[in-house]
């Protein structure tokens, strides 16, 4: 049986939670809201994240490129939280 190399190169919820300094449930909520892209793998539908997606999220936040900067949205709250870390 061949292993899926793509899944091997992806990050788990725990790993991304540690990178972003957020609780795993927060990361799952962000995924559900579409703030961060998660890929479902396996029969249980476990979430996995690409490193480049995490890097893009951090880059956009640091440059202030996330949308709705004038409105208080869930994305704004995420930006404020992550940038405060």
C-alpha positions as MATLAB code, in Angstrom:
seq = 'XXXXXXXXXXXXXXXXXXXXXXXXXXXXXXXXXXXXXXXXXXXXXXXXXXXXXXXXXXXXXXXXXXXXXXXXXXXXXXXXXXXXX';
ca = [
       0.000    0.000    0.000;
       1.349    3.447   -0.935;
       1.347    6.231    1.589;
      -0.115    9.558    0.641;
       2.919   11.882    0.575;
       0.694   14.953    0.435;
      -0.893   14.072    3.781;
       2.548   13.357    5.241;
       3.691   16.897    4.401;
       0.676   18.540    5.991;
       0.358   19.889    9.526;
      -2.042   18.607   12.160;
      -4.451   20.698   14.210;
      -2.096   20.429   17.181;
       0.937   21.592   15.193;
      -0.848   24.614   13.714;
      -2.371   25.480   17.093;
       1.127   25.634   18.545;
       2.422   27.741   15.645;
      -0.422   30.264   15.973;
      -0.613   30.060   19.779;
      -4.323   29.311   19.764;
      -6.443   26.523   21.226;
      -7.183   23.648   18.858;
     -10.921   24.380   19.073;
     -10.251   27.959   17.974;
      -8.361   26.656   14.956;
     -11.225   24.293   14.127;
     -13.692   27.204   14.358;
     -11.500   29.329   12.068;
     -11.459   26.437    9.628;
     -15.255   26.160    9.740;
     -15.554   29.921    9.145;
     -13.171   29.775    6.185;
     -10.538   31.951    7.838;
      -7.953   29.246    7.346;
      -8.087   26.476    4.739;
      -8.230   22.932    6.106;
      -8.062   19.748    4.081;
      -9.998   16.705    5.250;
      -8.182   13.380    5.099;
      -8.964    9.802    5.977;
     -12.264    8.146    6.785;
     -12.731   10.281    9.942;
     -12.234   13.515    8.032;
      -9.324   14.724   10.151;
      -8.187   18.262    9.384;
      -4.762   18.934    7.936;
      -3.194   22.237    6.955;
      -0.595   23.182    4.368;
       2.422   25.084    5.672;
       2.132   27.579    2.819;
      -1.480   28.366    3.823;
      -0.316   29.100    7.371;
       2.498   31.291    6.055;
       0.048   33.148    3.816;
      -2.315   33.775    6.723;
       0.508   35.173    8.841;
       1.811   37.303    5.962;
      -1.621   38.751    5.194;
      -2.171   39.575    8.842;
       1.193   41.251    9.217;
       0.577   43.354    6.098;
      -3.002   44.165    7.073;
      -4.364   42.625    3.878;
      -7.308   40.808    5.387;
     -10.689   42.177    4.242;
     -13.192   44.263    6.223;
     -10.596   46.249    8.116;
     -13.209   48.853    9.093;
     -15.772   46.373   10.401;
     -15.528   44.232   13.487;
     -15.692   40.741   12.008;
     -14.479   37.338   13.055;
     -11.461   37.789   10.759;
     -10.606   41.081   12.471;
     -10.792   39.386   15.832;
      -8.472   36.663   14.574;
      -6.048   39.240   13.221;
      -5.994   41.173   16.479;
      -5.524   38.006   18.496;
      -2.722   36.544   16.389;
      -0.891   39.850   16.059;
      -1.024   40.345   19.824;
       0.879   37.086   20.298;
];
